[in-house]
Amino acid sequence: MDYSRFFSDDVPSFMRSPVREIFRKVDLSAIFSFAGGYPSAETFPLDGMGALAEAVVRKYGAKSMQYGATQGVPELRELIARRNGVSIENVQITTSSQQGIDVCTRILANPGDVVEVTAPTYLGALQSFRAYRAEAVTEEGLAGRKPKFFYVIPDFGNPSGETMTLEERKDLVERARREDFLIVEDSPYRELRYEGEDVPTIYSLAPERTLHLGSFSKVFAPGFRLGWILGPQELLEQIYICKQALDLCPPVFDQYMAAEFLGSGELDRNLLKTRELYRGRRDIMLGLLEKYMPEGVTWTHPEGGLFLFVTLPEGVDTVKMYDTALSEGVAYVAGSFFFADGSHCNTMRLNFSYIDMDRMEPGVKLLSDVIRRSL
Amino acid sequence: MDYSRFFSDDVPSFMRSPVREIFRKVDLSAIFSFAGGYPSAETFPLDGMGALAEAVVRKYGAKSMQYGATQGVPELRELIARRNGVSIENVQITTSSQQGIDVCTRILANPGDVVEVTAPTYLGALQSFRAYRAEAVTEEGLAGRKPKFFYVIPDFGNPSGETMTLEERKDLVERARREDFLIVEDSPYRELRYEGEDVPTIYSLAPERTLHLGSFSKVFAPGFRLGWILGPQELLEQIYICKQALDLCPPVFDQYMAAEFLGSGELDRNLLKTRELYRGRRDIMLGLLEKYMPEGVTWTHPEGGLFLFVTLPEGVDTVKMYDTALSEGVAYVAGSFFFADGSHCNTMRLNFSYIDMDRMEPGVKLLSDVIRRSL
C-alpha cells in the first residue's frame, strides 16, 4: 500500500540524520569511531545508579513515578535556576535539548521563514528547521530577508569546536536588537571547558531576546533525555502550552534522578573528572593529527566540548570517501552535512570523547592513511 | 516586550489543557480529586526501584545511559513485539503515547485537514490536532469532507469509559477502507479490563491502515514517559525520521527499566494487583453514585480503564459549577472539554483510580451535594 497520499506537507522536508543512519547500520564498537557525539561511558556514574534510584524513591516517594508538571518538577527547576542565576519562572525542563530546538522552532517558524545559522552548524538543528519547512541560511544567504531567529552554539560549537568571543557575542546581540530577531543559544557543552576563561552567555547579554538551551546529556548521561530552556516568561509560556500536547511532561523519574545527582554535588564532582578525561583525549587527538595527517590538512583547536573540525585540501570529497573509510574500519561525519547549503565537501567532524584512549592512535593513523590515498 | 510578532501561525491555535491547568493551580492532595487520569500510587513498584536500576546496570552496562536508537532499544521493541504478536519492524517506541498522538498528527495532518473523532474524545488528542491547525470533527460534522484519519480510544475510552463492540470496530474498518482514511487507535487502558471479554484491536482487523498507540503509563508508571506505536513499516519510517528531530531517541535508561520490569514478569504480576485494585474502586464508585447522586443524573458503566462519564440534567453547566465544586473541596473535569465542538455542558468526567479508597465516599457525597444545589 502506498501511503504517500496521506502524508502532511512537512513530510517531504524531513531529513534523515546521516549520523543516526550510520548508527543504524554499523556496530560502532567494531570500528574506530570518531563519528557521533557520544560522551565516554567512563563518565557515567554506573556504580551509583542503584543507590541513586533508591535515594530518589526515599526522598520523593510516589511522586517520582507519577505524572508531573509540564514545566518540569519544581525541585529540578529550582536547582537549574540557582546554577544559572535566574528565577524558576525562567526555567522550562525539556525532554532532551533536541526537543528544546524542536519546540523553539515550532513556536517561532512558519514554512518559508528564515532561520539564520552559522556555517557550519549542528545537524540536528538543521533537521528541525527543515522539518518545519523553515529555511536555514547563513548571513550571506539572507539576501535582505530578516531571520526569525539566529541559532548558534557559541561555546565549543558542534561541529566546529570553536567558541565565539565576547566581542562577537556583543555584535550579534546588537544586530539582533537593531534588526529585531531572537537568538536561540544552544549550549550543551558549556561546562566542558579544558582551557581558557568562560565567556558570558548570549542569554546573559540579552535575556529579553534569547532562548538558552541546556542539556544533561554531557554532564550526567544522554540516556536520560533531559534538557532545559532559559528564557523570557512570555516565550516559555507558549513553549509550556505547546509541550502539553507534545508529551505532557518531561520524564519525571529521570528529573528526580538528575535533581539528586545535581543537588548532592555528585554532578560537579563527576564533571571535574569528565573535564580531566576529555582534556587528555583532546590533547592526544591534537598530537596524533599533528603526527599523522598529510600536509595540507588543517583542524580547529577546541578549548572544550567534544569535537574538532578538519579541513582537507580542495577537491577531496569526504562523503564519497566515507565508504572507503568505513570499509577500512574508521568512521567520521562528513562536514558538508553541517552546512545549510551542503557545501564544504572537503571537511569532516571528528569526535574525541567517545573512542577509548588506546584506540585513538591506530584510529587516527588509519584515517590519515585513507585521507592520504584520496589526495 | 511583546513577542507576538515572532510567533508562528500555529501558536494562536495552541490550547491549554484545562486538566493540566487545574494541576498547576491546585494542590490535589488537599481536596477530593476525581479530576486527572492519574494511576494510583499503590500500583507503583516503589520498593523495587533501586533493585531494578541495579539490575539494568548489571545487565546492560553503559549502553543503558548512552544515546540509543531512534526506534527505541531493540530489547524493549522485541518484548513489545512479542506481547502484541507483531514483528519488531512494526514497533516504534515513543517518549509517551502523547508523543505518539503528536507525531502521528505531524506526519499526517496539514492545517485545515479534517481528523474525525468520537464525541466525547481525549482532550490531549484535541490539543495535538488543534496545535497543527487540523479540524477535529465527529462524523456528523464531516459535511461530505474526507477525514485524513479517525482517532479513537476503543477500549474504556477517555473520558467515556465505554468500549467499542466488535461490530462497531468492523464497521469502522470497512468505512476506512471504503472511504480511504487511516485509523489512529489509542489504547492506553486496554490491559485494565475488570469484567467481560477482550475485543480484538482495530489494528488486528486492519493492520494496513491502523497506527496503534500503547503506553506504559497505566501498567508501569507515568513518571517514565514511554509508549509505543504499532503500525505499517512505511508509516513508522516517516515517524522514525520525524522523531530524530523531535528528541533523537526515547529515554534509554527508562526503556531498559521497562524492559526489565516487563521481561522479568513483574509487570504482569503487578497488573494482576492493579486490576484488582481498580475493579474494587470502580465498584465502590458505581455504588456511591447510585447512593448519593440526585435523580436525573446518569453515568456510564465502564468494563475497565480509569474513568466514568456523568450526564446531569439539561441546563446544568459543569464549567460554571467547577469553581463552586473546587471551593467546596472536590474536583472533576467538565465534560465539554472532551467534545470537539465544546458542547455537552451538562457532563463531567470522573476518575476512580487515583483517589484513596477511604476518600471516595466523602468525595462523591460532596460532589452530589454540589450538583444537587445546582439543579
Interface residues (C-beta under 8 A of the other chain):
Chain A: M1 D2 Y3 F6 F7 S8 D9 D10 V11 F14 M15 R16 S17 R20 F23 R24 G36 Y38 P39 A41 F44 L46 D47 M49 G50 A51 L52 A53 E54 V56 V57 G61 A62 S64 M65 Q66 Y67 G68 A69 T70 T95 S96 Q98 Q99 I101 D102 R106 I107 L108 A109 N110 D113 G124 Q127 S128 A131 Y132 K148 F149 L182 E208 R209 S217 A221 P222 G223 F224 R225 P232 E234 L235 Q238 I241 C242 Q244 A245 L246 D247 L248 C249 P250 P251 V252 F253 D254
Chain B: M1 D2 Y3 F6 F7 S8 D9 D10 V11 F14 M15 R16 S17 R20 F23 R24 G36 Y38 P39 A41 F44 L46 D47 M49 G50 A51 L52 A53 E54 V56 V57 G61 A62 S64 M65 Q66 Y67 G68 A69 T70 T95 S96 Q98 Q99 D102 R106 I107 L108 A109 N110 D113 G124 Q127 S128 A131 Y132 K148 F149 L182 E208 R209 S217 A221 P222 G223 F224 R225 P232 E234 L235 Q238 I241 C242 Q244 A245 L246 D247 L248 C249 P250 P251 V252 F253 D254
